[in-house]
Amino acid sequence: MLDLFRERDTRDELGIGVIRDAFADLLFPGTTTIQTRARYFLFVPWIYLNLEQKRVPVARFEIRLRQDENYLARCLLASGESDGVIGRVAGDKLQRTPSNIYWLGLHSWGIRLFPGGQAEYHRSIDSFHASISRALAAREEHSEDFAVRRNWHGGVPKAPEGFPAGATLALAPEEARYLCERIAAAETTSGQESMLAYLARAAGPTECEFAWMHPLAPAAPPHIRRWLDHMRGFSETIHGGALLYNLMLARLDRREQLTEQYEEALLDWRQMIDEREEELAGWDRGDFWRLVGESGAVVSRWTREFVDAWLGIALEPARRARLTDDLGAQRLIEQRERRLKRGRARLVSKRALESWSGYSGTGRLAFRWSVASRLLGDIYAGLGADA
């Protein structure tokens, strides 16, 4: 029954996204939930570098960028790619382009050197071209004053001949090695090696549901094991709150089949927590909050109070056993939704309840592991091509 809900959406109905994202950024810096394949970390700079080389002016830059990104999608599809092609369905009407999706990650991995946002970069392109011209003129005059700003890391592998025609999502060996190097250099809020970097150099498997289930996790550096222990504890315990929220909605909406499903799911959740009772009893929640603080996440007092209150319920065997009928737990969930959504709270607004699909935020927190494992899989395949 829990497997049924693991595949459902992971929307932040309980307002704990700031904690979820803090852990995800520690373990997998530069990733976002809508990234698809690793080679886009090269596609985007290749497109930008080509536009820079052609001296496309600011008046035409965004138009040309959009055209080139649309053309890339068509080339990938023509090459037989489909899984992970951004724009496969939306085509030229795509709302978020690869450059937008990967922009922050490119900076985190040190591939994009330009420090500002995408729009700022575009506005600066004419002045960038002018600085190139001045540098070339200074060089011809044998002046030593020809330093020029770089927008992209100097080690970016060259684009294949004719790119993007014939492009695929498969990384060449030198491209995979380059991304490994960039991941190792990726910025983390802790200043310590990320799990993404650890797994990139270890080249282990990626077929596991959660990062803490990875076969290489027990051999990871102590700080990564600390992160994983806290992530697992939080993911497992907070999941009961998401299931209870949906059970309350199912009862309120008089949907008997869904009510039974959520009651069974909560029973399975309780059994899972019971099996982990000894480990969770020793879970250092003070250290959990210290780690959240070390990550730089700003957690409101209301969020911390809600999480602490919920953990008190989830980790108390007697309350866990009667959770489906625990009025105090239900009151906590209802008050949390009211604080977050006010008049749009489904538990108090009939109109808001009508928009409920039956599953809202029921997925277990995996902290972007599905994205990270896909990127790592692409990199491993590229490294293996050199074997």
C-alpha positions in Angstrom: 0.0 0.0 0.0 2.8 2.4 0.8 4.3 1.7 -2.7 1.0 3.0 -4.2 1.6 6.4 -2.6 5.3 6.6 -3.2 4.6 7.2 -6.9 2.1 10.0 -6.2 3.0 13.7 -6.3 5.2 15.2 -3.6 3.6 18.6 -3.4 4.4 20.5 -0.2 1.0 20.4 1.4 2.4 20.6 4.9 4.8 23.5 4.3 8.1 21.6 4.9 9.6 22.3 1.5 12.3 24.6 3.0 13.6 21.6 5.1 13.3 19.2 2.1 15.2 21.5 -0.2 17.9 22.2 2.4 18.8 18.5 2.6 18.5 18.1 -1.2 21.0 20.9 -1.7 23.4 19.4 0.7 23.4 16.0 -0.9 22.8 16.9 -4.6 23.9 20.5 -5.2 23.0 22.0 -8.6 20.0 19.7 -9.1 16.3 20.6 -9.5 13.3 18.4 -9.7 12.7 19.2 -13.4 16.1 18.4 -14.7 16.1 15.4 -17.0 19.5 14.3 -18.4 23.1 15.1 -17.7 24.1 16.2 -21.2 22.0 19.3 -20.9 24.8 20.6 -18.6 26.8 20.8 -21.8 24.0 21.5 -24.4 23.2 24.8 -22.7 26.8 26.2 -22.6 27.4 25.0 -26.2 24.4 27.0 -27.4 25.5 30.1 -25.5 29.1 29.9 -26.6 28.0 29.6 -30.2 25.8 32.7 -29.8 28.7 34.5 -28.2 31.1 33.5 -31.0 28.6 34.8 -33.6 28.3 38.1 -31.7 24.5 37.9 -31.6 23.4 41.4 -30.3 21.2 41.9 -27.3 18.2 42.8 -29.5 18.3 39.4 -31.1 19.8 37.3 -28.4 16.8 35.8 -26.6 15.0 35.1 -30.0 18.1 33.2 -31.3 18.5 31.4 -28.0 14.9 30.2 -28.1 15.2 29.2 -31.7 18.4 27.2 -31.0 16.9 25.4 -28.0 13.8 24.5 -30.0 16.0 23.2 -32.8 18.0 21.1 -30.3 14.8 19.4 -29.2 13.9 18.6 -32.8 17.4 17.2 -33.5 17.3 15.0 -30.4 13.9 13.6 -31.4 15.2 13.1 -35.0 18.1 11.1 -33.5 15.6 8.7 -31.9 15.8 10.2 -28.4 12.6 10.6 -26.4 13.3 9.8 -22.7 14.3 13.1 -21.1 14.1 15.4 -24.1 12.9 18.7 -22.9 10.2 20.0 -25.2 9.2 16.6 -26.6 5.5 17.2 -25.9 5.2 21.0 -25.9 7.5 21.6 -28.9 8.0 25.3 -29.7 5.4 26.3 -27.1 7.6 25.0 -24.2 7.3 27.4 -21.2 10.6 26.5 -19.4 13.5 26.0 -21.7 16.7 23.9 -20.9 18.7 27.0 -20.3 16.3 28.2 -17.7 16.0 24.8 -16.0 19.7 24.3 -15.8 20.8 27.9 -15.2 21.3 27.6 -11.4 22.8 24.2 -11.6 25.4 25.3 -14.2 26.6 28.0 -11.7 26.6 25.6 -8.8 28.8 23.2 -10.7 31.1 26.0 -11.8 30.3 25.6 -15.5 28.6 29.0 -15.7 31.0 31.7 -14.5 28.6 34.7 -15.1 27.3 35.4 -11.6 23.9 36.9 -12.4 20.5 35.7 -13.7 19.6 34.8 -17.2 18.0 38.1 -18.1 21.0 40.0 -16.7 23.3 37.9 -18.8 21.3 38.6 -21.9 21.3 42.4 -21.2 25.0 42.3 -20.8 25.8 40.6 -24.0 26.6 43.8 -26.0 29.1 45.0 -23.4 30.6 41.5 -23.3 31.1 41.6 -27.1 32.7 45.1 -26.8 35.1 43.8 -24.1 36.1 41.0 -26.5 36.8 43.6 -29.2 38.9 45.7 -26.9 40.9 42.6 -25.7 41.6 41.6 -29.3 42.7 45.2 -30.2 45.0 45.3 -27.1 46.5 41.9 -28.0 47.3 43.1 -31.5 49.0 46.2 -30.1 51.1 43.9 -27.9 49.6 45.4 -24.8 49.4 43.2 -21.7 46.0 44.8 -20.8 43.8 42.3 -22.7 42.1 40.5 -19.9 38.5 39.6 -20.8 35.5 38.4 -18.8 34.6 34.8 -19.3 31.0 33.7 -19.0 31.8 29.9 -19.1 34.3 27.6 -17.6 37.4 27.3 -19.9 37.4 23.5 -19.7 33.9 23.0 -21.3 34.4 20.2 -23.9 34.0 21.3 -27.5 30.6 20.7 -29.1 30.5 17.9 -31.6 30.9 18.9 -35.3 27.6 20.3 -36.6 25.9 20.5 -33.2 23.0 20.3 -32.6 22.4 18.3 -35.7 22.7 14.6 -34.9 22.8 15.3 -31.1 22.0 12.5 -28.7 21.7 12.4 -24.9 24.6 10.0 -24.5 27.7 11.5 -23.0 31.1 10.9 -24.6 33.8 9.7 -22.2 35.6 13.1 -22.0 32.3 14.8 -21.4 31.4 12.4 -18.5 34.9 12.9 -17.0 34.4 16.7 -17.2 31.1 16.6 -15.4 32.6 14.4 -12.7 35.2 17.1 -12.2 32.6 19.9 -12.1 30.5 17.9 -9.6 33.5 17.5 -7.3 34.0 21.3 -7.4 30.3 22.0 -6.9 29.4 24.6 -4.3 27.8 23.2 -1.1 26.4 25.1 1.8 28.4 23.0 4.2 31.8 23.2 2.3 32.0 19.4 2.5 31.8 16.8 -0.3 28.3 16.2 -1.5 26.8 12.7 -1.9 26.6 13.5 -5.6 30.3 14.0 -5.8 31.0 10.9 -3.6 28.9 8.7 -5.9 30.3 10.3 -9.1 33.8 9.2 -8.2 32.7 5.9 -6.7 30.7 5.0 -9.9 28.2 2.7 -8.0 24.7 1.6 -9.0 21.8 3.9 -9.1 18.8 1.4 -8.9 17.5 2.1 -5.4 14.5 4.0 -4.2 16.1 6.3 -1.7 19.7 7.6 -1.3 20.0 6.0 2.2 19.3 2.6 0.6 22.3 3.0 -1.8 24.8 0.1 -1.3 27.6 2.6 -1.0 25.9 4.7 1.6 27.4 2.7 4.6 30.9 3.4 3.3 30.3 7.1 2.7 32.2 9.8 4.7 30.8 10.4 8.2 29.2 13.8 7.3 27.2 12.2 4.5 26.0 9.3 6.7 24.9 12.0 9.2 22.9 13.7 6.5 21.4 10.5 5.3 20.3 9.4 8.8 18.5 12.7 9.3 16.9 12.6 5.9 15.6 9.1 6.4 14.2 9.9 9.8 12.5 13.0 8.5 11.2 11.3 5.3 9.7 8.4 7.2 8.1 10.3 10.0 6.6 13.3 8.1 5.1 10.9 5.5 2.5 9.9 8.1 1.3 13.6 8.3 0.8 13.7 4.5 -1.2 10.4 4.6 -3.3 11.7 7.5 -4.0 14.9 5.7 -5.3 13.0 2.7 -7.3 10.7 4.9 -9.0 13.7 6.5 -9.9 15.0 3.0 -11.2 11.6 1.9 -13.5 11.5 4.9 -14.6 15.1 4.5 -15.4 14.4 0.8 -17.2 11.2 1.7 -15.1 9.1 -0.7 -15.3 5.6 1.0 -12.8 3.8 -1.3 -10.1 6.4 -0.8 -10.8 6.5 2.9 -10.1 2.8 3.2 -7.0 3.2 1.1 -5.6 5.9 3.3 -6.5 4.0 6.5 -4.6 1.0 5.2 -1.7 3.2 4.1 -1.5 4.7 7.6 -1.5 1.2 9.1 1.4 0.2 6.8 3.2 3.4 7.7 2.7 2.7 11.4 4.2 -0.8 11.0 7.2 0.7 9.1 7.8 3.1 12.0 7.3 0.3 14.5 10.0 -1.7 12.8 12.4 1.3 13.0 11.4 2.2 16.5 14.8 1.4 18.1 16.7 3.5 15.5 14.2 6.4 15.6 14.2 6.4 19.4 17.9 7.3 19.2 17.4 9.9 16.5 19.1 13.1 17.7 16.5 15.7 16.8 18.6 18.5 18.2 21.3 17.6 15.7 18.7 17.4 13.0 17.8 21.1 13.6 21.5 22.0 13.9 22.0 20.5 10.4 19.1 22.4 9.0 20.6 25.6 10.4 24.0 24.7 9.1 22.5 24.3 5.6 21.5 28.0 5.6 17.8 27.2 5.4 15.6 29.8 7.1 12.8 27.9 8.9 10.0 29.9 10.4 9.1 29.4 14.1 5.7 28.1 13.0 7.2 25.5 10.7 9.6 24.3 13.4 6.8 24.1 16.0 4.6 22.1 13.6 7.4 19.6 12.7 8.3 19.1 16.4 4.7 18.6 17.3 4.2 16.1 14.5 7.4 14.2 15.3 6.2 14.0 18.9 3.0 12.3 17.7 4.7 10.0 15.1 7.3 8.8 17.5 4.9 8.1 20.4 3.8 4.4 20.0 0.5 4.9 21.8 -0.5 7.9 19.6 0.8 6.2 16.5 -1.5 3.2 17.2 -4.6 5.3 17.2 -3.6 7.9 14.6 -6.6 7.6 12.3 -8.8 8.7 15.2 -6.4 11.0 17.1 -8.3 14.3 17.2 -5.2 16.2 18.5 -3.2 15.0 15.4 -6.0 16.0 13.1 -6.3 19.4 14.7 -2.6 19.9 14.2 -2.9 19.1 10.5 -5.9 21.3 10.1 -4.3 24.3 11.9 -1.2 23.9 9.7 -3.2 24.0 6.5 -5.1 27.0 7.7 -1.9 28.9 8.5 -0.4 28.0 5.1 -3.5 28.5 2.8 -6.0 30.5 4.9 -9.2 30.7 2.9 -8.0 28.2 0.3 -7.5 25.4 2.9 -9.3 22.3 1.6 -10.1 21.1 5.2 -12.3 24.3 5.7 -13.3 25.3 2.2 -15.8 23.2 0.3 -14.8 25.0 -3.0 -11.1 24.2 -2.4 -11.9 20.6 -1.6 -13.6 20.2 -5.0 -10.2 20.7 -6.6 -8.7 17.8 -4.7 -7.7 14.9 -7.0 -7.6 12.3 -4.3 -3.9 12.3 -3.9 -2.0 15.4 -2.8 1.5 15.4 -1.5 1.4 11.7 -0.8 4.8 10.9 -2.2 7.7 10.0 0.2 10.4 12.7 0.4 13.4 11.4 -1.6 15.3 14.8 -1.7 15.8 14.7 -5.5 17.4 11.3 -5.5 15.4 10.3 -8.6 16.9 13.3 -10.5 20.4 12.7 -9.1 20.4 9.0 -9.9 19.3 9.7 -13.5 22.2 12.2 -13.9 24.7 9.8 -12.4 23.4 7.0 -14.6 24.2 9.1 -17.7 27.6 9.9 -16.4 28.4 6.3 -15.5 27.3 5.2 -19.0 29.6 7.8 -20.5 32.5 6.7 -18.4 31.8 3.1 -19.3 31.9 3.9 -23.0 35.7 4.5 -22.5 36.2 1.0 -21.1 
